[in-house]
Amino acid sequence: MTDTQTIAAMRPASTQDVADILMDAARKGEPLAVRGNGTRTGLGNPVRATRVLELGGLNTIDFYDPDDLVIRAGVGVTLDEVEQLLAQKGQYLPFEPPRYAGLYGTDSARCTLGGAVATALSGPRRILTGAARDFVLGVEGVNGQGDVFKAGGRTMKNVTGYDLSKLVTGSNGTLAALTTVTIKVLPAPRAEVTLVLPATSVEEDVALFARMRALPLGIGGLARRVNAAGVCEVLVRVEGSVPGVAGNQQVLNSLLATRGPMQVLEQAESQSLWAGVRELTCLHARPDELVWRVNLPATTMPAFVEQARKAGCINRFFVDWAGGVVFSTMRGVQPEVDTLRYRKMAEQAGARATILRAPDAVLTQFGAFPPVSAGVAALAARTRAAFDPAGILNPGRMTVQA
């Protein structure tokens, strides 16, 4: 398997450059590792490629219309640049895209907007605003034959027929090399408060999350973590207008009055805390540990966590998305055995267990992504063949077992 980190990268400056490169690669049957600035190459399976196509040079912002809440930019524009531009107009990326730079030992300042779309990662605010895929209005890209295509537009009403923008979002560069993306943005909340309170049992905390979510309180984050001092906490983020947050905080104070002492973090302190949740800093993952993300129904999550902890498959964990996702670490002592057991337990719980970080040997044997049915695997293969008949785009990156 080729180590793409050691291969000199081709860094095109235009969509036509990308098309020329892909047309030549398709003709030669030459596989390519497609990436932005290479900050999240550890996400997914190792790519079997002989050359690297790096799209970080496509870093021009085509337009930004604050009134229409839309921005179109090259995939190489960094998330920092986009967020700074939006902040000047009091707007933001609602899906709160994670960088995971600490997880992969890369530079967060080089993480790109295209990478956020290609991986479709969403942060803690997903429970309030939605996922990354919900905000992709349009894309331009090049398929595996070197054909340029466009999909979607500046507004949702421009999307007719097959919504290819949503299809390529989260495809990790296996269907097309995206060159520009059009994103819907939203006004940023004027106020933000996080309530930090003692955790109880996982079951009780998830039940509390469900009660809070049933109320119209503008809750943009519900998590359960262990802090740096080793104390287990529940985190509740409330966002909105200044009077709205104040009123909703009063309601929550009454609801949570029996939970023990409460700490209140405002604005910058709140934002710093949730950045740690978003970037998995609060997981305190050691370099020798495997890191997992398990998506599952909140109702089955407590039993799954208890079973996995008793089996020794979980070392540390925290809960996000009001109980809908568990991030955990696994000791690297016997990763093959523990990975197989963890996956089986997840499948029995109706969960999807994805490996976010592991040695290549583990990823090659088990795959970063959870197994799918034979029918889904066949459909995915046909879709990839339609976009990339020669199989040159990130081969192996999203391979899953049927």
C-alpha positions as CSV (number, residue, x, y, z in Angstrom):
1,M,0.0,0.0,0.0
2,T,1.5,3.3,-1.0
3,D,2.1,5.9,1.6
4,T,0.6,9.0,0.0
5,Q,2.3,11.3,2.6
6,T,5.6,10.8,0.8
7,I,4.4,11.4,-2.7
8,A,4.8,14.9,-4.2
9,A,1.3,16.4,-4.7
10,M,-0.1,17.9,-7.8
11,R,-1.8,21.1,-6.8
12,P,-4.0,22.5,-9.6
13,A,-5.1,26.1,-9.7
14,S,-8.4,25.8,-11.6
15,T,-11.2,23.4,-12.4
16,Q,-9.8,22.9,-15.9
17,D,-6.5,21.9,-14.4
18,V,-8.3,19.3,-12.3
19,A,-10.2,18.0,-15.4
20,D,-7.0,17.7,-17.4
21,I,-5.3,15.7,-14.5
22,L,-8.2,13.4,-14.1
23,M,-8.7,12.8,-17.8
24,D,-5.0,11.8,-18.1
25,A,-5.2,9.6,-15.0
26,A,-8.4,7.8,-16.3
27,R,-6.7,7.2,-19.6
28,K,-3.7,5.6,-17.8
29,G,-5.8,3.9,-15.2
30,E,-3.6,5.7,-12.6
31,P,-5.2,5.9,-9.0
32,L,-5.1,9.2,-7.3
33,A,-5.3,10.2,-3.6
34,V,-7.7,13.2,-3.6
35,R,-7.5,15.6,-0.7
36,G,-7.6,19.3,0.3
37,N,-4.6,20.2,2.3
38,G,-4.1,16.7,3.7
39,T,-5.2,17.6,7.2
40,R,-7.6,14.6,7.6
41,T,-5.9,11.8,5.6
42,G,-6.3,9.6,8.7
43,L,-10.1,9.6,8.3
44,G,-11.3,6.6,6.5
45,N,-9.3,3.7,5.0
46,P,-5.8,4.0,3.6
47,V,-5.9,5.0,-0.1
48,R,-4.1,2.8,-2.6
49,A,-2.7,5.5,-5.0
50,T,0.4,6.3,-6.9
51,R,-0.1,10.1,-7.0
52,V,-1.7,12.8,-4.9
53,L,-4.2,15.4,-6.2
54,E,-4.3,18.2,-3.7
55,L,-7.1,20.7,-4.1
56,G,-6.0,23.2,-1.5
57,G,-4.8,25.6,-4.3
58,L,-8.5,26.2,-5.3
59,N,-8.8,28.9,-2.6
60,T,-10.8,31.7,-4.1
61,I,-14.1,33.0,-2.7
62,D,-16.4,33.4,-5.7
63,F,-19.1,35.4,-3.9
64,Y,-20.6,36.0,-0.5
65,D,-24.1,37.4,-0.2
66,P,-24.9,38.1,3.4
67,D,-28.5,39.2,2.5
68,D,-29.2,35.8,0.8
69,L,-27.2,33.9,3.4
70,V,-25.1,32.1,0.9
71,I,-21.4,31.8,0.1
72,R,-19.6,30.1,-2.8
73,A,-15.9,29.3,-2.6
74,G,-13.2,27.1,-3.9
75,V,-12.8,23.9,-1.9
76,G,-9.3,25.0,-0.8
77,V,-10.5,28.0,1.1
78,T,-9.8,27.4,4.8
79,L,-12.5,27.1,7.4
80,D,-10.8,29.8,9.4
81,E,-11.0,32.2,6.5
82,V,-14.7,31.4,5.8
83,E,-15.6,31.7,9.5
84,Q,-13.8,35.0,9.9
85,L,-15.5,36.5,6.8
86,L,-18.9,35.3,8.0
87,A,-18.3,36.7,11.5
88,Q,-17.9,40.2,10.1
89,K,-21.5,40.1,9.1
90,G,-22.7,38.3,12.2
91,Q,-23.2,35.0,10.4
92,Y,-21.8,31.5,10.8
93,L,-21.6,27.9,9.5
94,P,-24.5,26.3,11.3
95,F,-23.2,22.7,11.2
96,E,-20.1,23.7,13.3
97,P,-17.6,21.6,11.2
98,P,-14.9,19.8,13.3
99,R,-11.2,20.0,12.2
100,Y,-9.9,16.9,14.2
101,A,-6.4,18.4,13.8
102,G,-5.5,17.2,17.3
103,L,-6.7,13.7,16.5
104,Y,-4.5,13.4,13.3
105,G,-1.6,15.7,14.4
106,T,-2.2,18.3,11.7
107,D,-2.6,22.0,11.4
108,S,-6.2,23.1,12.1
109,A,-5.5,26.4,10.3
110,R,-5.1,24.5,7.0
111,C,-8.4,22.6,7.2
112,T,-10.6,23.5,4.2
113,L,-14.2,24.1,3.4
114,G,-14.1,21.4,0.8
115,G,-12.8,18.9,3.4
116,A,-15.8,19.8,5.6
117,V,-18.1,19.0,2.7
118,A,-16.3,15.9,1.5
119,T,-16.3,14.3,5.0
120,A,-19.7,15.7,6.0
121,L,-18.6,16.0,9.7
122,S,-21.0,18.0,11.9
123,G,-20.3,19.4,15.4
124,P,-22.4,19.5,18.6
125,R,-24.9,22.0,17.2
126,R,-26.3,19.4,14.8
127,I,-29.2,18.7,17.2
128,L,-30.4,22.2,16.7
129,T,-29.5,23.3,13.2
130,G,-28.9,20.1,11.2
131,A,-26.1,18.3,9.5
132,A,-23.5,19.5,7.0
133,R,-25.4,17.9,4.1
134,D,-28.4,20.1,4.9
135,F,-26.5,23.3,4.1
136,V,-24.8,22.3,0.8
137,L,-26.7,24.1,-1.9
138,G,-24.5,23.4,-4.9
139,V,-21.2,22.0,-6.0
140,E,-18.9,22.0,-9.0
141,G,-16.6,19.1,-9.6
142,V,-14.9,16.7,-11.9
143,N,-15.8,13.1,-12.2
144,G,-13.4,10.2,-12.6
145,Q,-13.4,10.6,-16.4
146,G,-12.3,14.2,-16.4
147,D,-15.9,15.6,-17.0
148,V,-16.7,18.9,-15.3
149,F,-20.2,19.0,-13.8
150,K,-22.3,21.4,-11.7
151,A,-25.2,20.6,-9.4
152,G,-27.6,22.7,-7.3
153,G,-27.5,26.4,-7.1
154,R,-27.7,29.5,-4.8
155,T,-31.0,28.5,-3.3
156,M,-32.9,25.3,-2.4
157,K,-35.5,26.0,-5.1
158,N,-32.9,25.7,-7.8
159,V,-32.4,22.0,-7.0
160,T,-34.4,19.8,-9.3
161,G,-34.1,16.1,-10.2
162,Y,-31.3,14.2,-8.6
163,D,-29.7,16.3,-5.8
164,L,-26.1,15.4,-6.7
165,S,-24.8,18.0,-4.2
166,K,-26.1,15.9,-1.3
167,L,-24.8,12.7,-2.9
168,V,-21.2,13.9,-3.1
169,T,-21.3,15.4,0.3
170,G,-19.7,12.8,2.6
171,S,-18.3,10.8,-0.3
172,N,-14.7,11.5,0.8
173,G,-13.5,12.2,-2.7
174,T,-14.5,8.8,-4.0
175,L,-17.1,10.1,-6.5
176,A,-15.6,13.3,-7.7
177,A,-12.9,15.9,-7.1
178,L,-15.0,18.9,-5.9
179,T,-13.7,22.3,-7.0
180,T,-16.2,24.7,-5.6
181,V,-19.1,24.5,-3.1
182,T,-22.0,26.7,-2.4
183,I,-23.1,26.8,1.3
184,K,-26.1,28.2,3.1
185,V,-25.1,30.2,6.2
186,L,-27.2,31.5,9.1
187,P,-27.2,34.5,11.4
188,A,-25.1,33.7,14.4
189,P,-26.8,33.8,17.8
190,R,-26.3,37.0,19.7
191,A,-26.0,35.2,23.0
192,E,-24.7,31.9,24.2
193,V,-24.7,30.3,27.7
194,T,-23.6,26.9,28.8
195,L,-24.8,25.3,32.0
196,V,-22.4,22.8,33.5
197,L,-23.9,20.4,36.1
198,P,-23.0,17.1,37.8
199,A,-23.7,14.0,35.8
200,T,-25.6,11.1,37.3
201,S,-26.0,7.7,35.5
202,V,-25.9,7.6,31.7
203,E,-29.6,6.5,31.7
204,E,-30.7,9.4,33.8
205,D,-28.7,11.9,31.9
206,V,-30.0,10.8,28.5
207,A,-33.6,10.9,29.9
208,L,-32.9,14.5,31.0
209,F,-31.6,15.3,27.5
210,A,-34.9,14.0,26.1
211,R,-37.0,16.2,28.4
212,M,-35.0,19.3,27.6
213,R,-35.2,18.7,23.8
214,A,-38.9,18.4,24.1
215,L,-39.0,22.1,25.2
216,P,-38.5,25.1,22.8
217,L,-35.5,26.4,24.5
218,G,-32.9,26.9,21.7
219,I,-30.6,24.2,23.0
220,G,-27.6,24.0,20.6
221,G,-25.6,21.4,22.5
222,L,-26.3,18.5,24.9
223,A,-23.2,16.5,26.0
224,R,-21.9,14.3,28.8
225,R,-18.1,14.3,29.4
226,V,-15.4,13.8,32.0
227,N,-13.5,17.1,32.6
228,A,-9.8,17.5,33.1
229,A,-10.2,16.9,36.8
230,G,-11.9,13.6,36.2
231,V,-15.3,14.8,37.1
232,C,-18.3,13.6,35.0
233,E,-20.4,16.6,33.8
234,V,-23.5,17.3,31.8
235,L,-23.2,20.3,29.4
236,V,-26.2,22.3,28.1
237,R,-25.7,25.0,25.6
238,V,-28.5,27.6,25.1
239,E,-28.3,30.0,22.1
240,G,-30.4,32.8,20.6
241,S,-31.2,36.4,21.3
242,V,-30.1,38.0,24.5
243,P,-33.6,38.1,26.1
244,G,-34.4,34.7,24.6
245,V,-31.4,33.1,26.2
246,A,-32.1,34.8,29.5
247,G,-35.7,33.5,29.5
248,N,-34.8,30.0,28.5
249,Q,-32.0,29.9,31.1
250,Q,-34.6,30.6,33.8
251,V,-36.7,27.7,32.6
252,L,-33.7,25.4,32.7
253,N,-32.7,26.6,36.1
254,S,-36.1,25.4,37.4
255,L,-35.9,22.1,35.6
256,L,-32.3,21.4,36.8
257,A,-32.7,22.8,40.3
258,T,-32.3,19.3,41.9
259,R,-29.2,18.3,40.0
260,G,-26.8,20.0,42.3
261,P,-24.4,22.9,41.9
262,M,-24.5,24.5,38.5
263,Q,-21.7,26.5,36.7
264,V,-22.7,29.1,34.1
265,L,-20.3,29.9,31.2
266,E,-21.1,32.8,28.9
267,Q,-19.9,33.6,25.4
268,A,-16.1,33.1,25.1
269,E,-15.9,30.5,27.9
270,S,-18.9,28.7,26.5
271,Q,-17.4,28.7,23.0
272,S,-14.1,27.4,24.2
273,L,-15.7,24.5,26.1
274,W,-17.7,23.4,23.0
275,A,-14.7,23.7,20.8
276,G,-13.1,21.0,23.0
277,V,-16.2,18.9,22.5
278,R,-16.3,19.5,18.8
279,E,-12.6,18.6,18.4
280,L,-12.8,15.6,20.7
281,T,-10.2,17.2,23.1
282,C,-12.4,16.2,26.0
283,L,-11.8,12.5,25.0
284,H,-8.2,12.8,26.1
285,A,-7.2,10.2,23.5
286,R,-3.6,9.0,23.8
287,P,-1.5,8.4,20.6
288,D,-1.6,4.6,21.1
289,E,-5.4,4.4,21.4
290,L,-8.0,3.7,18.7
291,V,-10.7,6.4,18.5
292,W,-14.3,5.5,17.6
293,R,-17.6,7.3,16.8
294,V,-20.8,5.3,17.3
295,N,-24.1,6.7,16.0
296,L,-27.1,5.1,17.6
297,P,-30.6,5.8,19.0
298,A,-30.3,7.6,22.3
299,T,-32.7,5.1,23.9
300,T,-30.3,2.2,23.3
301,M,-27.1,4.1,24.0
302,P,-26.8,3.6,27.8
303,A,-27.1,-0.2,27.5
304,F,-24.6,-0.3,24.7
305,V,-22.0,1.7,26.6
306,E,-22.4,-0.4,29.7
307,Q,-22.0,-3.6,27.7
308,A,-18.9,-2.3,25.8
309,R,-17.3,-1.0,29.1
310,K,-17.8,-4.4,30.8
311,A,-16.2,-6.1,27.7
312,G,-13.2,-3.8,27.9
313,C,-13.9,-2.3,24.5
314,I,-14.2,1.2,25.8
315,N,-11.4,2.9,27.8
316,R,-12.9,6.5,28.0
317,F,-15.9,8.0,26.3
318,F,-18.2,11.0,26.1
319,V,-21.7,11.5,24.7
320,D,-22.8,14.2,22.3
321,W,-25.9,15.0,20.2
322,A,-28.2,14.5,23.2
323,G,-27.1,10.8,23.4
324,G,-27.2,10.1,19.7
325,V,-23.4,9.7,19.3
326,V,-20.7,8.2,21.5
327,F,-17.0,9.0,21.0
328,S,-14.7,6.5,22.7
329,T,-11.1,5.3,23.0
330,M,-10.0,1.7,22.8
331,R,-6.7,0.5,24.2
332,G,-4.3,-0.7,21.5
333,V,-3.3,-3.8,23.3
334,Q,-5.3,-6.3,21.2
335,P,-7.1,-4.0,18.7
336,E,-8.1,-6.8,16.3
337,V,-10.0,-8.7,19.0
338,D,-11.6,-5.7,20.6
339,T,-12.5,-4.1,17.2
340,L,-14.4,-7.3,16.2
341,R,-16.2,-7.4,19.5
342,Y,-17.1,-3.7,19.5
343,R,-18.5,-3.9,16.0
344,K,-20.6,-6.9,16.8
345,M,-22.0,-5.2,19.9
346,A,-22.8,-2.0,17.9
347,E,-24.6,-4.0,15.2
348,Q,-26.7,-5.7,17.9
349,A,-27.6,-2.3,19.3
350,G,-28.7,-0.9,16.0
351,A,-25.6,1.3,15.9
352,R,-23.1,2.4,13.3
353,A,-19.5,2.2,14.7
354,T,-16.9,4.1,12.7
355,I,-13.2,4.0,13.4
356,L,-11.9,7.6,13.4
357,R,-8.3,6.7,14.1
358,A,-6.4,3.4,14.1
359,P,-3.3,1.8,12.7
360,D,-3.4,1.0,9.0
361,A,-3.4,-2.7,9.8
362,V,-6.7,-2.5,11.7
363,L,-8.3,-0.3,9.1
364,T,-7.3,-2.6,6.3
365,Q,-8.6,-5.7,8.2
366,F,-11.9,-4.2,9.4
367,G,-12.5,-1.0,7.5
368,A,-13.0,2.4,9.0
369,F,-16.7,2.3,8.1
370,P,-19.2,-0.2,9.5
371,P,-20.4,-3.1,7.4
372,V,-23.5,-2.6,5.2
373,S,-26.0,-5.0,3.6
374,A,-25.2,-6.7,0.3
375,G,-27.8,-4.6,-1.4
376,V,-26.4,-1.3,-0.1
377,A,-22.9,-2.4,-1.0
378,A,-24.0,-3.2,-4.6
379,L,-25.8,0.2,-4.9
380,A,-22.8,2.0,-3.7
381,A,-20.6,0.2,-6.2
382,R,-22.9,1.1,-9.1
383,T,-22.9,4.7,-8.0
384,R,-19.1,4.8,-7.8
385,A,-18.9,3.1,-11.2
386,A,-21.2,5.8,-12.8
387,F,-19.0,8.6,-11.5
388,D,-15.6,6.9,-11.7
389,P,-15.6,3.9,-14.1
390,A,-11.8,3.4,-13.8
391,G,-11.8,3.5,-10.0
392,I,-9.1,6.2,-9.8
393,L,-10.6,8.4,-7.1
394,N,-9.4,7.6,-3.6
395,P,-9.5,3.9,-4.2
396,G,-10.1,2.0,-0.9
397,R,-11.0,5.1,1.1
398,M,-14.6,4.1,1.8
399,T,-14.5,0.4,1.2
400,V,-16.9,-1.4,3.5
401,Q,-17.6,-5.0,4.2
402,A,-21.0,-6.3,3.1
